Every structure is written in structure tokens, then in C-alpha cells.
Amino acid sequence: MPNARFGVETKSTSVVTKFLYRMFSGEGLDVEEIFDRSDINPELFEDSQYRISHEKLMHMWEAAGELSHDPDFGLHLGAKAPTPAFNAAGYLAMTSKNLREAIESFDKYIKLYTDSGRVTLEEGKDISKLSANFLSDCEPNRQHTDFWQVFIYRCFNSIVGWELPLEEAGFQYRKPDETSSYDQIFKCDLKFNQKENYLCFPTVYLDYQTIGSDAALHKVHEMQAVQQLHALTEIGILNKVKRAVFESLPDKDIELQDVADMLNLTSRTVQRNLASEGTTFKKLVDEARRDYTIAEIEGTEFTVAEVAYRLGYKDLSSFYRAFKRWTGTTPVEYRERCHKGGSTENKQ
């Protein structure tokens, strides 16, 4: 469960939810009730860094489906929704040279939409399979799944400039009592109770040129996508984690998941990016404890025992060992030198 002090587990960018907010409103639904029931604050949609938990999104779709009184609400909404690019990832797909590159580009930068989703392409000799799934412990929501199955299908149709003929469409949930709306939209064999959501189509269409194919623009949008992705995850993550850990002190137990929640990232994302920068979460916690301890010794009147207690050390001897490892001296000697105006340069 999320830690209340750090906030909710966050996984999806607000840009798409903001779009859905407008779509729900256009359908005449009570958007205030929808977002109140799902505990999503629409006022935060203007913040591009605001990310929303998958669990809350499922509550949002559940509420919207109930208020619509339409069992096929997700299908119908997906069929009429405009297909904007939203961000650089969308424009990157639009300017790809062919459908294959568009799908690859979309999957590569899908974190600009959500870090719980994945779009994969299984290319076969005659038939290829496009899967779109969300890596979550939440039960699949039919309205949510239907919307994105239709929306993604229509997005790729708009990219290639025609209605891509489907051979088969698969859905994770059980077969609905009525499937005529599915037949009208997908015009292919339907499979339910599947392990994943997918669309199958002739492989030959992967090499068809997109109507917006533009190599020069594609490079420009990829640069923008990289910058946007780094803004969400990689650039400065070392300092972000350090700051988050430091700000969480003097808590006795600092958990990776709590810090990940605080940064609006998944714990796996934090670990992966810290590894790419040559460090670990455990090491950063140790460094934060060092910096916090030194700040306490230098700038407060707390006794050494009080500082050790505040940081969760069970005995003074272990605190003294840690402090000497950090600075090469004892807390008492360090404070005396500090008061005398001597050098307090840290020894790693």
C-alpha cells in the first residue's frame, strides 16, 4: 500500500487523464463525481509532472462506466474520441516511415504516457500481433480495456491513412453477453478470456509508408521525446533521490518504495536509473544519513546521543563507527573542531 506521508503510488501522466476528463464531460457525465470517487484531483492536471496511480484510473473508469449506463461505454467512447498526438511520442509515431517504426517508437517512449503500460509487436510471416497491456496488480477493467483497444487501433489507422484490416482481437476479460458493438468496430474474430489484449493483422502492412512520414521531423520529435522522457525519469534522478531521502530523515526506516512514490516513479525505475549512474539506493541512504548527521552535529545543540537516537541507531557504538567511517573522526571531535573553526572536510 502507498505510504500516506509520501502520497499515492503514481504511474500515469495526467495529460491523457485530462483528455478523458474532457471526453467524459462531453458525454454529459458528472465529472466531479467521477473524479471524486476515484480520488483524482483535476486541478493538478496542468502539472505535466503529475502522475496518477493505475488503481485510481481503474476507479475512474468504473465510475464513468456506471454513470454512463452503457455496458459498451469504453468501446463507444474510443470510437468517437479524437486521436491527438498528446506529446512528442505521438508526433514521433506520426512521422515514422512505416507502421513498424511507428509501433516501435510508441513503445519506446510509452513512459511519456504511463510507466505501467507496454506495447509489443510479435511479427509473424503472415500475421503479426500487436499487444497493449498494463503491468498492474489491479483487475482489468472492461471499459478501460475497450477504450484503449479501440483508441490505439484508430491511432494507427490515422497514421497509415486507412482502416487496417484485422484478423483477430483479444481481450483479457470474459465474453460480454452482447458483442455486436465489437463486431461493428473490429470486424474480425473476437477472443475473450485471453492472457493479454491484442490485435492481429496481416504482416504486409507493417512496411506500408505512413501518411506523415518525414525523416527530418522524426529526428526532431525523437530529440523532444528523449528530453521529455529524461525529465520524467533519468536526468537528475541521482539528486532527486538524494533530496527525497534527505527530506525523509530522520525517519528510522527509509524504504525504496516510499521514495519512489515521493518522486512519482516506480521502485524499479528508480533502481534501474540509479544503477545506470553507478550507485544504489542503499548507498544513497547511507550518504544522506551522513550529510544529515553532519548537519545535525554542526548546526544544532542536540547531544551526540540525541542525534544517534533521531537517526534510529540502537546504540552509540554503532553510530560512532558510522560517523568515523564517514568523516575519519568522532562526532565529539568533529563538533569541537567545528566550534573552533577548524577544517571539517569529509573523508569518504
C-alpha positions, -999 to +999 in steps of 0.1 A: +000+000+000+012+036-006+027+055+022+003+083+032+032+106+041+047+104+006+014+103-014-001+078-038+016+053-060+019+071-093+022+056-127+004+075-155+009+110-168-020+134-163-021+145-200-043+116-211-065+117-180-070+154-187-081+144-222-105+118-207-119+144-183-130+165-213-144+134-231-164+124-201-177+159-198-187+160-234-207+128-229-227+147-202-213+127-173-209+141-139-171+145-140-169+159-105-184+127-091-162+105-113-130+121-101-142+125-065-150+087-064-116+079-078-097+104-056-081+122-086-077+160-084-084+176-118-068+208-106-034+191-108-038+182-145-019+213-156+012+200-139+029+179-166+048+160-138+016+150-120+012+112-123-017+091-113-019+056-099-032+028-121-056+018-093-071+053-093-075+052-130-094+019-127-117+035-102-122+064-126-133+041-154-155+021-131-173+053-121-176+065-156-190+032-168-216+032-141-227+067-146-230+062-184-254+034-180-238+020-212-222-015-209-202-007-241-192+028-229-155+022-234-160+010-269-183+038-279-161+065-263-130+051-280-147+050-314-156+087-313-126+102-294-102+124-314-067+109-318-044+137-308-006+131-306-006+144-269+032+147-268+065+141-286+059+103-285+027+107-305+043+130-331+072+106-333+048+078-343+031+100-368+063+109-387+076+074-387+085+059-421+061+030-417+038+012-393+065-010-379+086+021-369+055+038-355+048+009-332+084+007-321+086+044-315+053+043-295+065+015-273+100+031-268+085+062-254+053+049-238+065+061-204+056+096-215+020+083-211+024+057-184+051+036-168+028+007-162+020+001-199+037-018-227+030-021-264+047-051-280+048-064-316+051-100-324+060-101-361+049-133-379+054-144-415+018-137-425+001-124-393+015-100-367+002-094-332+001-060-315-004-063-277-012-034-254-011-043-217-008-026-183+016-041-158-005-038-127-019-059-098-054-044-105-081-064-121-086-055-157-115-030-162-136-037-193-143+000-200-107+009-197-095-020-219-121-014-246-114+023-248-076+017-253-081-012-277-103+010-300-083+041-294-049+026-302-064+008-333-078+041-345-045+059-338-026+035-360-053+038-387-048+075-387-011+071-390-012+048-420-042+066-436-067+037-439-086+012-418-061-016-410-079-049-417-078-071-385-077-109-384-084-112-346-089-091-315-082-105-280-095-092-246-085-102-211-120-103-196-148-128-201-171-125-231-199-100-227-235-110-233-237-088-263-208-083-288-224-066-317-206-033-310-173-052-311-182-067-344-190-033-359-157-017-347-131-045-352-148-065-380-128-097-371-128-128-349-131-119-312-114-138-284-121-133-247-105-146-215-071-141-231-038-136-212-034-102-228-052-076-250-041-078-286-049-070-323-038-093-351-034-080-387-015-090-419+022-085-416+025-070-450+010-037-436+040-032-413+060-019-443+034+004-456+045+041-455+027+063-431+010+094-445+030+117-422+064+101-430+091+127-426+127+117-416+137+152-407+107+159-384+110+124-370+145+132-357+133+165-342+104+147-324+127+120-312+150+146-296+120+161-279+108+127-268+142+119-253+142+152-234+107+147-221+115+111-210+146+122-192+126+150-175+104+122-161+130+097-152+167+099-158+180+134-158+189+144-123+174+113-107+205+109-086+200+143-070+162+138-068+167+106-049+193+121-026+170+150-019+140+128-013+159+105+011+174+135+029+140+151+033+126+119+047+151+119+075+152+115+105+128+086+098+143+054+112+133+033+082+136+047+047+121+024+021+127+024-017+090+023-024+083+053-003+110+074-020+098+061-055+062+073-046+076+106-035+092+110-069+062+098-088+082+069-102+081+031-097+107+015-075+120-005-105+125+028-124+145+043-095+167+012-092+174+009-129+183+046-133+205+047-101+223+016-115+229+035-148+245+063-127+267+038-109+251+038-075+224+021-054+196+031-032+213+017-001+244+037-009+224+069-013+206+063+020+240+060+037+252+092+021+220+110+031+224+098+067+260+111+066+250+145+053+221+148+077+242+137+107+270+162+099+244+190+096+230+180+130+264+179+146+274+212+130+242+232+133+223+220+164+227+217+201+215+181+202+238+158+221+255+131+202+232+105+218+201+125+207+214+127+171+220+090+171+186+083+185+169+106+160+185+086+132+174+053+146+207+039+159+201+014+186+234+021+204+261+048+204+289+025+194+274+017+160+267+054+155+303+063+164+316+036+139+294+050+111+304+086+118+341+077+119+337+059+086+321+090+071+345+116+085+376+099+099+369+113+133+343+110+162+312+132+165+326+149+196+359+157+179+341+168+148+319+192+167+348+206+187+368+213+155+337+229+140+332+252+170+369+262+169+365+270+132+388+242+121+385+221+090+355+198+088+363+184+054+347+149+050+368+119+044+349+094+022 
